[in-house]
Amino acid sequence: MNTTKRTNIHPGLRVKIIQKQDQLTGTLTEGVVKDILTNSPTHPHGIKVRLTSGLVGRVKQILDESSSA
């Protein structure tokens, strides 16, 4: 699923994000979306979200599309 479109991201979705400090290393962090921080409908580097853990980053991978049920 496309991670650059805001319509594909929603609270409760399990994702992998890249945090600002990890952009050079490419380290991904797994978690569940709490809030969507990007206001525009798309973003070329991924939609920025806050995870339930409080971490903020851009979505690079969607792990579970059915977790919103």
Buried (B, 14 or more C-beta within 10 A) or exposed (E): EEBBBBEBBEEEBBBBBBBEEEEEEEEBBEBBBBEBEBEEEEBEEBBBBBBEEEEBBBBBBBEEEEBEE
